[in-house]
Amino acid sequence: MQYLNTTATGVVKATAGTLYGVVVNSHTSGTVVFNDGAGATSAGVKATGVLTSSGVFQDTETVTVEGKTYTFVDALSGAANEVLIGANAAASLDNFKSAVNGTAGEGSTYGTGTVAHDLVTATTNSATAQTVEAKYIGTYANAYATTETCDNVAWGAVVMENGAESSILMINTFTYTSGSGVYMFGEGISFHKGLYYTEGGTADVTIIYK
């Protein structure tokens, strides 16, 4: 069993565990909320990466997204994972998006035998930029590699970024009565992604968990 004495909102534990209760040592007024996660209630965020062009693609230049390399070519050879270079950057990025997603164009705008990427989806697309997004929320995809061998095209970073875990409400707001008190939760409430405590008002509490 572990005990955390606190007077402020914050992370109680960063990994899985069990919440057993809270002891209100003293307070003038206060409320408490507990979340399964590293922060206040959130649906989570999918990691993304942005490929931006300042000019045209050139024959045999490559773009890699987490283990899968796409080769941009002037003419398709019939090989998988080729992307046809279009009349301008926008057209090339459209073809790249189709290749990543495995949508219409196989054999004409991208190579025959190319299958949709199993880890990411190509989403927002403009004349000069293409966003790729992890298929699932969480921080895991912040390590997905994004590289290229292009003169006029670059990723915003060498890995995808900004993925965040969800934070699920465990115990909704309840208000302390005046004075001290002990609030136990039976055999305990399991949490899986961490335990986050939100304090409203002013209170000195001890959180019981493991």
N, C-alpha and C positions, 0 to 999 in steps of 0.2 A: 504494500500500500504506500502511496505517496501523498504528500500534503503540500499545497502551495498557498502561502499567505499573500494576498494581494489587495491593493486598493484601486487597481486600474484595469481597464480593458486590455486584453492581449492574448497571446498564444500560451496555453497551459502545457500542451504536449504536441509535438510535431509528427508523431506516429500513432498507430492504432492503440487502443486501450479501452478502459472501462471507467465511466464516471459513476461514483457512488453517492456523492452528496456535497453539500456546501454548508459550512458553519458561518453564521453571521456573528462576528465578534462584537461589532459596534457599528452604528450608523445613525445618521440623522434622517436620511431618506434614501431609497434605492430600489433598483430593479435589477434582474439578472436574465441573461439570455445565453444559452450554450449552443454552439454549432459544431457539427462534424466537419472539420476542415481547418484551413489556416487563416480564416478571416470571417467576416460577417457574411450573412446569407448571399450566395452568388451561384449563378448557373454554371460558372466556369467559362473558360475561353479556349478556343482552338489556336494552336501556334500557327503562325503564318510566315511566309517569305515573299519578297517582291523582286521580280526580275525586271530591270529597267533598261531600255535601249536608248542610246544617244545617237544611233546610226543604224546601218543595215547589218544583217548577219553575213558571214562569209563562209564559203564552202569548207566543210569538214570541221567547223567550230562545234564545240560540244557544250551542253548544259546538263548538269547532274543534280538530281534531287534524291537524296537519301538512298544511295545504292543503285539508282537507275540512271544511265547516261543516254541522252538524246543527241544524235549527230545531225546537224543542219547541213543540207546538201542542195546543190543546184538542180540535181535530177535524182529521183528515187531509183535505187538499184534493185529493190525488191527485198532488202534486208529489214528486219524489225528494228524499231526505235530510231529510224531516220525521220527527220522533219524537213519538209520541202521549204526552201527559202522562197518567200513571196516577193512581190514587186516592191514592197516596202516593209518596214519593221512591223507595222500593224498586222499585215497579212501573215508574216512569219510567226508572230505571237499567237494569232488565231490558230495557225496550224499546230503550234506547240500545245496550246490548250486542248485541242482535239486529241492529240496524241496522249497527253497525260490522262485525260478522261476516257479515252477509248471510244469517242463518239464518231459521228459521220466523218468520212474522209480517208479511211484505211485504204491504202493502195493508190490514193490520188494526192492527198496532202500530207500524209505520213505513211511510214513503212508498213507493208503487209506483215501481219504477225505480231504487231505491237499490241500489247494488252494494257488495259487501264492500270495505272499505278495503284498498288494495293495499300499504300499508306497515306497518300495525299490526293487532294482534288484541286484542279485549277479553277479558280473562281473569278473574281473581278478582273476585267480585261479592258485595257484602253489602247490607244494608238501607240503608246510607248512603254506600257508596263503590264505585267501579268503577275497576279497574286496566286500563290499556292497555299493551301490550307490543310492542316492535319485533319484526318477523318474523324478524330475523336478529341474531346476536350482534355486538358491536362497539361502538365509540365513535361511529360515524357518526350514530346516532339520538339521541345526546345533544343534537343541535341541532334535533330535531323540535319544532315549536311546538305549545303547548297553551294555548289561550285560551278565554275565555267571556264572555258578557254577562249573567250571572245574578246575581240578588240573594242567593240562598240556596245557591248551588253554586259551588265553586271548585276549580281545579287546585292541586296542591301546589307547582308552579313553572310558569314560563312556557315551559319546555322539558322534554322528557323527560330522565331522569337515570339515572346509574349503569351505563350500558353499558360493557363492558370487552372488550378484544380477547382472543382465545385466545392461549395460549403453549404451543407444541408442543416436546416434548423432542427435541433434536437429537443430543446426545451424553450418554449416561447416565453415572452416576458411575463414575469410575475413580480409582484411588489412585496418587499419585506414589511412586516408589521413593525411597530415601534419596539426598539430594544434589540436584544440578541435572540438567536434562535438556531436550531439545527434542522436541516432539510435533507433527509436521506431518500434515496431512490431505489428502495427494495434491494434486489440482487445486483443492481447496477445497470447502466445503460451503455451499450457498446458503441464506440466510435471507430472509424476506419481510416480517416485521412488526417487525423489530428483533432485536438480539442481547443476551441476558441471561446473565450469568455468575454461577454460584453456587459460592462457595468453602467447602469444609469444612476445618476445621483452620486451620493457620497457614502461609501461603506468600506469596512475592513472585513474581508472574508477569508476563510480557509477552504480551498477546494480539495476534495478527497477523490483520488483517482488511482489508477495503476496503468 
